[in-house]
């Protein structure tokens, strides 16, 4: 029995011995109530926001273990990422913190807690070699075995980051090994002559996905952004939709962590309900600041927390500010949603907003704050449609308005329009129901804990599917992620969904199930056959067996 098997047994044991450890009424801004002491105090907003650079290419590999479909006619670009243990500064008042993280193989010393940002272009394949240099004899939480999930990607099964090896299907690589991932970046439907450019993503990310230890490895730092560009979303504000770009296009990975007295990451491996931190990090720095110019900015918000849901607001002198929402996990919206005042993000969700700082005089100070009340890993207070948003919150990022700059044009009224699912498609779809529930201290789907050796569902390639995702109750929240395709959200509790998840406006790759919620989503699993998974993206729930395999056949 290896170390991972022993740790897995402890995971099962811990899950069967759950007891409530938080008072019924708790200060919503107090540290999480568990056996860990609070993190050391730090002064907020004394360090600049880290901005990890874009991953740089390498020479082609002599024998990459990757094949692309014949429709991928452009030559691939090659990249190499190293997974390693390193010491980084989360805050200048703390000692250097040991993390696990990704780095660009072309950069010897990577000072960031977050990995390099991958940028991919539509129809231009890339090969990413991930080399595992994590310490084989690591002591502490996490395991030095990897499988990397391209979260938001439409890719073949062997490059998706399946969580576990199966007979004749090796996807996990240990210390001293590497694995090649091939991302064709073709439009879904390409293999059936029905390539759909409206199904292109915008803000994605990549992270570790190894069975039973995703929570620990992701918490340790194995995360990075993956951005997508094409002729509309060009990452160049002089072309396409002319969205804010360059220094005015800012990815923000929002996370919560806990630190011990020595400034090292602390984690409770027996907290299977969902681990919460008491330090607020953006791109791997504790409460940093950002100086902006008086013009429009695009902020790509990622909830990179293990279990904390976020209700982000932009605040100026206690007053809530407004912005435009232009994208979710499913890419650009069909049209911008104007004058928004809240970004609700379940773990792993992304939303892109545009803030126009030209309306503020130089010297104005704003804060990006989480105003959503959440006392424990069960989930936030309230319901999905009426979450408990507080009058004060946790300040993640301080924004200081500086001088003037040339601005990008107004955000257009049309972004990436797409057709809503038709009644004929709905009538022709196969319907399935999946219930997410806690049973005997273990998280289950349709009453079953994870068994990756057998599919819970086999779906035909290119077939029409409607899945009813049901929260089995108990007051728990579950952000459900389904690999391979975006979701068209048809109904929430029998009603038309809100605009930011409504079919015809937005698509999602993570759908939030609040207490007793039922959501109907439409899929067409295209192009690739093989093994994929659906799971709760509260990572402790995922690791405590709330995951299922489905096969596309």
C-alpha positions in Angstrom: 0.0 0.0 0.0 1.5 3.3 -1.0 1.3 6.7 0.7 -1.6 7.9 -1.4 -3.7 4.8 -0.5 -3.0 5.3 3.2 -4.0 8.9 3.0 -7.1 7.9 1.1 -8.1 5.5 4.0 -7.7 8.4 6.4 -10.0 10.5 4.1 -12.7 7.8 4.3 -12.3 7.6 8.1 -12.5 11.3 8.6 -15.6 11.5 6.4 -17.5 9.0 8.5 -16.8 10.8 11.7 -18.2 14.3 10.9 -19.4 16.5 13.7 -20.4 20.1 13.6 -17.6 22.4 14.9 -19.0 25.9 14.4 -21.5 27.7 16.6 -25.0 28.2 15.1 -24.5 32.0 15.1 -21.1 33.2 14.0 -19.6 36.5 13.1 -19.6 36.3 9.3 -16.1 37.9 9.1 -14.6 35.9 11.9 -12.0 33.2 11.1 -13.4 29.8 10.3 -14.2 27.8 13.4 -12.1 24.7 13.3 -9.1 23.2 15.1 -6.5 25.5 13.4 -5.4 28.7 15.0 -6.0 32.0 13.1 -3.4 33.2 10.6 -0.9 35.8 11.7 -2.0 39.4 11.3 -0.8 41.2 8.3 -1.1 44.8 7.1 -3.3 45.0 4.1 -2.5 46.7 0.8 1.2 47.1 1.1 2.2 44.9 -1.8 1.5 45.3 -5.5 -0.8 42.9 -7.4 1.3 40.1 -8.9 0.7 39.5 -12.6 2.3 36.2 -13.7 3.7 36.5 -17.2 2.4 34.7 -20.3 3.9 31.2 -20.9 6.7 31.3 -23.6 7.2 28.7 -26.3 10.0 26.1 -26.5 11.5 24.2 -29.4 9.3 21.3 -30.6 9.7 18.0 -28.7 11.3 15.2 -30.6 8.6 12.7 -29.8 5.5 14.3 -28.1 2.9 11.8 -27.0 0.2 13.7 -28.7 -1.9 13.3 -31.8 -4.3 15.9 -33.2 -7.4 15.3 -35.4 -6.9 15.8 -39.1 -8.9 19.1 -38.9 -6.1 20.6 -37.0 -4.2 21.9 -40.0 -2.0 24.6 -38.3 1.3 23.5 -36.9 1.3 23.3 -33.1 3.2 25.6 -30.7 5.2 23.8 -27.9 5.4 24.8 -24.3 6.9 23.3 -21.2 5.7 23.8 -17.6 7.5 22.6 -14.5 5.7 21.6 -11.3 7.9 22.3 -8.3 8.2 23.2 -4.7 9.4 26.7 -4.1 9.3 29.5 -1.6 7.4 32.7 -2.4 6.4 35.9 -0.7 2.7 36.0 0.0 3.2 39.2 2.1 6.3 41.2 3.0 5.6 40.9 6.7 5.7 37.1 6.6 8.6 34.7 6.0 8.7 33.1 2.6 6.0 30.5 2.2 6.6 27.0 0.8 4.1 26.3 -2.1 3.7 23.9 -4.9 3.3 25.6 -8.2 3.8 25.7 -11.9 6.5 27.7 -13.7 7.6 28.5 -17.2 10.4 26.1 -18.0 12.2 29.1 -19.7 12.3 31.0 -16.4 14.7 29.6 -13.8 13.3 31.4 -10.8 9.5 31.9 -10.7 8.6 34.4 -7.9 4.9 33.9 -8.2 2.5 31.6 -6.2 0.4 31.3 -9.4 1.6 29.6 -12.6 2.2 31.2 -16.0 -0.7 32.3 -18.0 -1.3 30.2 -21.1 -2.7 32.0 -24.2 -4.2 29.9 -26.9 -5.7 31.1 -30.3 -8.6 29.5 -32.1 -7.6 26.8 -34.6 -3.9 26.9 -33.5 -3.0 23.7 -31.6 -0.6 23.7 -28.7 1.3 21.0 -26.9 2.1 21.6 -23.2 4.6 19.2 -21.6 4.1 19.2 -17.8 7.2 18.0 -16.0 6.8 16.9 -12.4 9.6 18.1 -10.2 7.7 17.9 -6.9 9.6 16.3 -4.0 8.9 12.6 -4.1 9.4 12.2 -0.3 7.2 15.2 0.6 5.9 15.4 4.2 2.6 17.1 4.8 -0.6 17.5 3.0 -0.8 16.9 -0.8 0.7 14.2 -2.9 3.4 14.6 -5.5 1.4 12.9 -8.3 -0.3 14.9 -11.0 -2.9 15.0 -13.7 -3.6 18.5 -15.1 -7.2 19.6 -16.0 -7.7 22.1 -18.7 -10.7 23.7 -17.1 -13.0 25.1 -19.8 -11.3 23.3 -22.7 -12.9 21.2 -25.4 -10.2 18.5 -25.8 -9.7 14.8 -26.2 -10.0 12.6 -23.2 -6.3 11.9 -22.6 -5.6 15.6 -22.4 -8.5 16.5 -20.1 -6.9 15.6 -16.8 -8.8 12.4 -15.9 -8.2 11.9 -12.2 -6.9 8.4 -12.0 -5.0 5.7 -14.0 -7.1 2.9 -15.3 -6.0 -0.4 -17.1 -4.3 0.6 -20.3 -5.1 4.3 -19.6 -2.2 6.0 -17.8 -2.8 9.7 -17.1 -1.2 10.3 -13.7 2.5 11.1 -13.6 4.7 11.2 -10.5 7.8 13.0 -9.5 10.5 12.8 -12.2 8.0 12.0 -14.9 6.3 14.2 -17.6 3.1 14.1 -19.6 2.2 15.8 -22.9 -1.1 17.5 -23.3 -2.4 18.3 -26.7 -5.0 21.1 -27.1 -6.2 21.4 -30.7 -8.4 24.5 -29.9 -10.8 23.6 -32.6 -14.4 24.7 -32.5 -16.8 22.1 -31.0 -18.6 20.2 -33.7 -15.6 20.2 -36.0 -15.6 16.4 -36.6 -19.2 16.5 -37.9 -18.8 19.4 -40.3 -20.7 21.6 -37.9 -17.9 23.6 -36.2 -19.5 26.2 -33.9 -17.4 29.4 -33.4 -20.0 30.6 -30.9 -18.9 27.9 -28.5 -15.5 29.5 -27.9 -14.3 30.2 -24.3 -12.7 33.3 -22.9 -11.2 32.9 -19.4 -10.2 29.4 -18.5 -7.7 27.9 -16.0 -5.6 24.8 -15.4 -5.1 23.0 -12.2 -4.2 19.7 -10.7 -7.0 17.0 -10.7 -5.5 13.9 -9.1 -8.1 11.6 -7.4 -8.8 12.3 -3.7 -6.2 15.0 -3.5 -7.3 17.7 -5.8 -8.2 20.0 -2.9 -4.8 19.6 -1.2 -2.8 20.0 -4.4 -4.8 23.0 -5.7 -4.6 24.6 -2.3 -0.8 24.1 -2.3 -0.7 26.3 -5.5 -1.0 24.1 -8.6 -3.2 26.6 -10.6 -2.8 29.0 -13.5 -4.8 31.0 -16.0 -5.5 29.9 -19.6 -6.9 32.7 -21.9 -8.4 32.3 -25.3 -8.2 34.6 -28.3 -9.8 34.8 -31.8 -10.9 37.3 -34.3 -13.5 38.8 -31.9 -11.7 38.6 -28.6 -8.3 39.4 -30.0 -6.5 40.5 -26.8 -5.7 43.6 -28.9 -8.0 46.6 -28.4 -7.3 47.9 -31.9 -9.0 44.9 -33.5 -12.0 42.7 -33.2 -14.4 43.9 -30.5 -11.7 46.2 -29.2 -12.0 45.1 -25.6 -9.5 46.4 -23.1 -6.2 44.6 -23.6 -2.6 44.5 -22.6 -2.0 46.0 -19.2 -5.7 46.9 -19.1 -6.7 43.2 -19.2 -6.1 41.8 -15.7 -6.7 38.2 -14.6 -7.6 38.0 -10.9 -7.4 34.6 -9.1 -9.3 35.0 -5.8 -8.4 32.6 -3.1 -8.6 32.1 0.7 -5.8 30.5 2.7 -4.8 29.7 6.2 -1.3 30.2 7.6 0.5 28.9 10.6 2.6 31.0 13.0 5.6 30.6 10.7 3.7 31.9 7.7 3.4 28.4 6.1 0.2 27.1 4.5 -2.1 25.3 7.0 -4.8 22.9 6.0 -7.1 20.5 7.8 -7.1 17.2 5.9 -10.1 16.0 7.8 -12.3 19.0 6.9 -14.4 17.2 4.3 -17.3 19.7 4.5 -15.2 22.4 2.7 -12.1 24.2 4.0 -12.2 27.9 4.5 -9.3 30.3 5.0 -9.0 33.6 6.8 -6.5 35.3 4.4 -7.6 36.9 1.2 -5.3 36.4 -1.8 -5.3 37.8 -5.3 -2.9 36.1 -7.7 -1.1 34.6 -4.8 -0.6 37.8 -2.7 -2.4 38.7 0.5 -4.6 41.8 0.0 -2.5 43.5 -2.7 -3.1 46.9 -4.4 -3.4 47.9 -8.0 -2.9 51.4 -9.5 -5.1 51.9 -12.5 -5.3 54.6 -15.1 -8.5 56.7 -15.9 -9.9 54.4 -18.6 -11.6 51.1 -19.0 -10.2 47.8 -17.6 -11.2 44.2 -18.1 -11.0 42.1 -14.9 -11.1 38.4 -15.3 -12.4 37.1 -12.0 -11.7 33.5 -11.1 -12.9 31.9 -7.8 -9.9 29.7 -7.1 -11.1 28.9 -3.5 -11.5 25.3 -2.4 -14.9 25.9 -0.8 -15.6 29.6 -0.4 -18.3 31.1 -2.5 -17.8 34.8 -3.4 -20.1 37.8 -3.8 -17.7 40.4 -5.1 -18.6 44.1 -5.1 -16.6 47.2 -6.1 -16.8 49.7 -3.3 -16.0 53.4 -3.1 -16.3 55.0 0.3 -18.9 52.4 1.3 -21.0 52.9 -1.8 -21.5 50.0 -4.3 -20.2 50.8 -7.8 -21.4 49.4 -11.1 -19.7 47.7 -14.1 -20.5 45.7 -17.2 -20.4 41.9 -17.3 -19.1 40.6 -20.7 -18.2 36.9 -20.1 -18.7 33.8 -18.0 -17.0 30.4 -18.0 -18.8 29.8 -21.4 -17.0 32.7 -23.1 -18.2 36.0 -24.2 -21.9 36.7 -23.6 -24.2 37.3 -26.6 -24.6 40.9 -25.2 -23.1 42.7 -22.3 -25.1 42.9 -19.1 -24.9 46.5 -18.1 -24.8 48.3 -14.8 -24.1 45.2 -12.6 -23.2 45.5 -9.0 -22.4 42.0 -7.9 -20.2 39.1 -9.2 -21.5 35.9 -7.7 -18.8 33.2 -8.1 -19.0 29.6 -6.9 -15.7 27.8 -6.7 -14.1 27.5 -10.2 -16.5 29.9 -11.8 -15.2 32.9 -13.8 -16.8 36.2 -14.9 -15.2 39.0 -16.9 -16.2 42.5 -16.0 -15.4 45.9 -17.5 -14.9 48.9 -15.1 -14.6 52.4 -16.5 -12.2 54.3 -14.2 -12.5 57.4 -16.3 -15.5 58.3 -14.1 -13.3 58.7 -11.0 -10.8 61.5 -10.3 -7.2 60.7 -9.8 -6.6 59.6 -6.2 -9.9 57.8 -5.8 -9.6 54.6 -3.8 -11.9 51.6 -4.4 -12.0 48.1 -3.0 -12.9 44.7 -4.4 -14.8 43.1 -1.5 -16.5 39.8 -0.9 -19.8 40.7 0.7 -21.3 37.2 0.7 -21.8 35.6 4.1 -20.4 32.1 4.5 -19.8 30.6 7.9 -18.5 27.1 7.0 -18.0 24.7 4.2 -21.7 24.0 3.9 -22.0 27.0 1.7 -23.1 30.6 1.9 -26.1 31.9 3.8 -29.4 32.4 1.9 -30.3 30.8 -1.4 -28.9 31.1 -4.9 -31.5 33.6 -6.0 -31.4 35.5 -2.7 -27.9 35.1 -1.2 -27.1 37.0 2.0 -25.1 40.0 0.9 -23.7 42.0 3.8 -23.1 45.7 4.3 -19.4 45.1 4.9 -17.0 42.4 3.7 -13.5 41.0 3.2 -11.4 43.4 1.1 -9.4 41.4 -1.4 -7.9 44.2 -3.6 -7.4 47.9 -3.2 -7.6 49.9 -6.4 -6.1 53.4 -6.6 -7.0 55.6 -9.6 -4.0 57.3 -11.2 -3.5 59.4 -14.2 -5.1 59.5 -17.7 -4.5 57.1 -20.6 -5.8 56.6 -24.1 -9.0 54.6 -23.7 -10.6 51.7 -25.6 -13.9 52.3 -27.4 -17.3 51.7 -25.6 -18.2 48.0 -25.1 -20.3 47.1 -28.1 -23.9 46.0 -27.6 -23.3 42.7 -29.4 -20.5 40.4 -28.3 -20.7 36.8 -29.4 -24.4 36.0 -30.2 -25.5 32.4 -30.2 -28.9 30.7 -30.7 -30.8 29.4 -27.8 -31.6 25.7 -27.8 -34.8 25.1 -29.8 -37.9 23.2 -28.8 -37.1 20.6 -31.4 -33.7 20.0 -29.8 -35.4 19.8 -26.3 -37.9 17.3 -27.6 -35.2 15.1 -29.1 -32.9 15.0 -26.1 -32.3 12.1 -23.8 -33.1 13.1 -20.2 -31.1 12.0 -17.1 -31.2 13.0 -13.5 -28.3 13.3 -11.1 -28.8 14.0 -7.4 -26.0 15.4 -5.3 -26.3 14.4 -1.7 -24.5 13.5 1.6 -25.0 9.9 2.7 -23.4 8.4 5.8 -20.7 11.1 5.9 -19.7 10.6 2.3 -20.6 12.7 -0.7 -22.5 10.8 -3.4 -24.1 11.2 -6.8 -27.3 9.2 -7.3 -26.5 7.4 -4.0 -23.0 6.3 -5.2 -19.5 7.4 -4.2 -17.0 7.8 -6.9 -16.0 4.7 -8.9 -13.9 5.7 -11.9 -13.6 2.1 -13.1 -17.3 2.2 -14.2 -19.3 4.9 -16.0 -22.5 6.0 -14.3 -23.7 7.1 -17.8 -22.8 6.4 -21.4 -23.8 9.1 -23.8 -23.7 8.9 -27.6 -21.3 11.2 -29.3 -23.1 14.2 -30.8 -26.3 13.1 -29.1 -28.7 15.6 -27.5 -28.7 15.5 -23.7 -30.7 17.2 -20.9 -29.4 16.6 -17.4 -31.4 17.5 -14.4 -29.0 18.4 -11.6 -30.6 18.1 -8.2 -29.4 19.1 -4.8 -30.4 16.4 -2.4 -30.9 18.8 0.5 -29.3 19.2 3.9 -28.5 22.8 3.4 -25.4 22.1 1.4 -24.3 23.9 -1.7 -22.7 22.2 -4.7 -21.0 23.9 -7.7 -21.2 21.2 -10.3 -18.6 21.0 -13.1 -19.1 18.8 -16.1 -16.1 18.3 -18.4 -15.8 18.6 -22.2 -18.8 20.9 -23.0 -20.4 24.1 -21.9 -23.9 24.0 -20.4 -26.9 25.7 -21.8 -29.0 26.4 -18.7 -32.7 25.8 -19.5 -34.5 26.1 -16.2 -33.7 26.7 -12.5 -36.3 25.3 -10.2 -38.8 25.3 -13.1 -38.2 29.0 -13.8 -36.3 31.0 -16.5 -32.8 31.5 -15.2 -31.2 34.9 -14.5 -29.5 36.6 -17.4 -26.0 35.6 -16.4 -26.8 31.9 -16.8 -29.8 32.1 -19.3 -29.6 30.2 -22.5 -29.2 32.6 -25.4 -27.2 35.0 -23.3 -24.6 33.0 -21.4 -23.2 29.5 -21.1 -21.6 27.9 -18.1 -19.1 25.1 -17.2 -19.9 25.2 -13.5 -23.6 25.4 -12.3 -24.4 26.3 -8.8 -26.8 24.1 -6.8 -28.0 26.0 -3.7 -30.1 24.2 -1.1 -32.8 22.1 -2.8 -32.1 23.6 -6.2 -32.9 21.7 -9.4 -31.4 22.9 -12.7 -31.9 21.6 -16.2 -29.0 21.9 -18.6 -28.6 21.0 -22.2 -25.5 19.4 -23.8 -24.3 18.0 -27.0 -21.1 16.0 -26.4 -19.2 16.4 -29.6 -16.0 15.3 -31.4 -14.3 13.2 -28.7 -15.1 9.7 -27.4 -13.7 8.5 -24.1 -13.9 9.0 -20.3 -14.9 12.2 -18.6 -16.1 13.2 -15.2 -18.8 15.3 -13.5 -18.1 16.4 -9.9 -18.8 19.0 -7.2 -16.1 21.7 -7.4 -16.2 22.3 -3.7 -12.9 20.5 -3.7 -13.3 18.7 -0.4 -16.6 17.3 -1.6 -15.0 16.2 -4.8 -12.2 14.4 -2.9 -14.7 12.9 -0.5 -16.2 11.0 -3.5 -18.8 13.4 -5.0 -17.7 12.6 -8.6 -18.9 10.3 -11.3 -17.5 9.1 -14.6 -19.4 9.3 -17.8 -18.3 7.9 -21.2 -18.9 9.4 -24.6 -19.4 6.5 -27.0 
